[in-house]
Amino acid sequence: MSILFLLTITVSEVVFFDVGQGNSIYIATKCGVKGLVDAGEGFVNVSQLLLKRGTNKLDFVVVTHGHLDHYGGIYDVFDTIRVKYLFVPDNEYDVEVKKVAAYAKSKGVKVVYVSNRSIYEAGNSIYTEILFYRDIASLNNSSLVIKLKLEQLRMLFCSDIEKEAEEHYLRMNEIDDCDIIQVAHHGSNTSSTPALIERANPEIAVVSVGRNNKYGH
């Protein structure tokens, strides 16, 4: 089984790949823009899942932070898929992200370091805000957060942020009502505070998590 959850709107789609205890989200718009958020740990070959969907090039890739279950499979993606832009957190303490960025550059990918709110817009079918909260003590809290508007749907991808980052984004009024939320930190009790869930008010929640994982998520 390669797909955990599939949402299709005409010819636009968001696919949450089943990568076990990790995260990988594929985005394709009706105007032809294609992107990937994270690539799992590498046990599942995400590049082959993309090729099976007819995708051999990506307009953008986001690596949210340098934990293996989010970036591990990205090297194979760069080896197999043509990528235009890579977005990574501007975090000098995230050593693995620096390695990913260097490898991407060697493949001709343009690397964008996100140090504050960034906007990625393509045509009239996709509008993306990428948020960053600097926490030198926590790669999880320093994960990139993505607010995606695709057609009429609003989505919030929380990566691995925890209580401290959630409180920051709430203070900054950067969390909006959404239709779909990717639940933070694989459903860990360090995240998804009542205040965040009340503000986001999602209709659908997706938890990307491994069955019987050792963390109890």
N, C-alpha and C positions, 0 to 999 in steps of 0.2 A: 504494500500500500504506500503510495507516494504522496498523497494529498490528504491533509487533515481537514481542510475546510475550503470550499470553493464558493465564491460569490461572483455571479456573472450579471452584467448589465449590458444589454445589446452585445457589443464586441469589446467592452472594457471588463477587466476582471482583476480581482485580488485573490491570490492563492497562498494559503498558509501551508507550506510544505511540512510533512511529517518527518522531522529530523530527530525525533526522540527528545532527550533532555537538551534542548537548544532552541534556536530560533532561526527561521528563514522565511521571508515573505516576498513573493513575486508580484509585481504590479505591471499591468499592460493596459493602455488606454486606447480608445477607439481612433485616436489620431495617430497611433503608432508609437507613442513613447513607452519605453519599457525600462523597468528598474528592479533592483533587488535590495532588500534590507537583510543583511547578515546571511550566513551560509552554513549555519550549524557547525558541529564539531568536526565533520569530515567523514563520519561513518556512513552517511548517506551522500551519494554523489550528486550534488545540486546542479553541477554543470550538465549532467546527463538528463536531469529532470527538465532543465531549460531547453535542451536540444529536442527532447520529446515534444515540447510545446511549440516547436518551430522557431525557437529563439536562439540565434547565434551571435547576437550583439545586444548590448544594453546601453541605454543612454546614461544611466547613473547606477551606482552601487553605494550603499551606505553600510559602513561597518560601525556599529553603535559603540563598541568598546572592546578592549583587548582581553576578553575572557574566551577561552577555547571554544565553548559551546556556541559562540556567536561568530568567531572569525575563522575557525579551523578549516572550513571547507572553501574559503575564499581564494586560496592560492590556486586550486584547481580551476576555479572559475576564470581567473585571470589567464591561466594557461590555455583555456579552451574557448572562452567567449570574448568577443571584442567589446571592450568597455571604454566609454568616453570619459566619464567623470567618476571619481571616488570621493565621497564625503566621510570625514573622520573627525572625532573630537580633538580639539586643540588642547591636548593634555600632555604636558611634558613628562608626566609620570607614567603614562601608558606606553610601556616599552614595546609591547606586542603590536600595538597600532602603528608605532613608528616603523616597525619591520614590514607590516602590511603595506604602508604608504610607500616605502622604498621599493618594494617589489612591484607595486603597481606602476610607479614611475618608470621602472626598467622595462615595463611592457607598453609604455607610451600612453599610460592613463594620466589624465589631468587630476591632480589631488587638491581637494579643497578642505582646509582645516577650519572647522566650525568653532568659533570662539564666542559667538552670541547668536541671536536669532537670525537665521538665514532663510531666504525664500527661493524656492525652485518652482518655476512656472513654465508650462509648455502648452501653448495653444489655449483653448478655452475648456479643456476637459480635465486638466489636472492642476491643482494648486497645492504646494507642499511647503510647510514651515518646519524647519529643523531647529530644535531648541537644545541648548547646552547649559548645564549648571556645573561649575568647577568645584570639585570637592577633592582635595589632594589626598584625603585619607580613604577614598572609596572610588574604585573604578565603576562600581554599580551606579552610584549617584551621578557620576560623570558620564553616564551613557547618554548618547543622543536620543532625544525624544522627537517623534515625527507626528505632525498633524497633517493629515492628507484629506483633501477634498477631491473626490472623483465623481464626476457627474453631480448628482444631488446628495451623495452620501458623504458623511464626515467620519473620519476614522482617526483614532489615537493609538499610536504604537509606543508603548512605554518602556520597551527594552527591560533593563534590570534596575530601574530607579527604585529607591527605597523612601522611607518616610521623610527624610531631610530634603531630598530633591522635590518630592511631591509638595511639601509645605512651601518651598521656594516658588515653584510654578504657580501655586495658588495665590501667594502674596503678590506675584507679578501679574495676576489675572491672565495667565497664558493657557489655562485649561478651559476649554469651551464644551458646550453640549455636543455630544457625538452620537452617531448611530452604532458604531462598532469600536470596541476597545480591545487591544492586545494586552492582556492582563500583565502587570509589571512583575518581573522577577519570577516568572513561571508559577505564579500563585503563592509565592512565599508569604509568610506572615510578617515579613519586614516591610511589606508594601501594601498598596490598595487600601489606604486609610479611608475611613468613612467620608471625610471631607472631600477627598479626590473623587470618589465614586459618586457622591451627591452632585458635585459640580459637573462631572462628565456625563452622568445620567445616560449610560449606554443602553441600547436595546439588545445588543448581542455582545457577549464577552468570549474571547478566544484565549485559552490557556495552552501555550506550547510547552509541553512537559513530557518527561519520560515516565512510562508506566512503572510503578514500584521503584522509583528512583531513590537513591540513598539519602537525599536531602529531606524527604518527607513533604515535598511540594505537592 
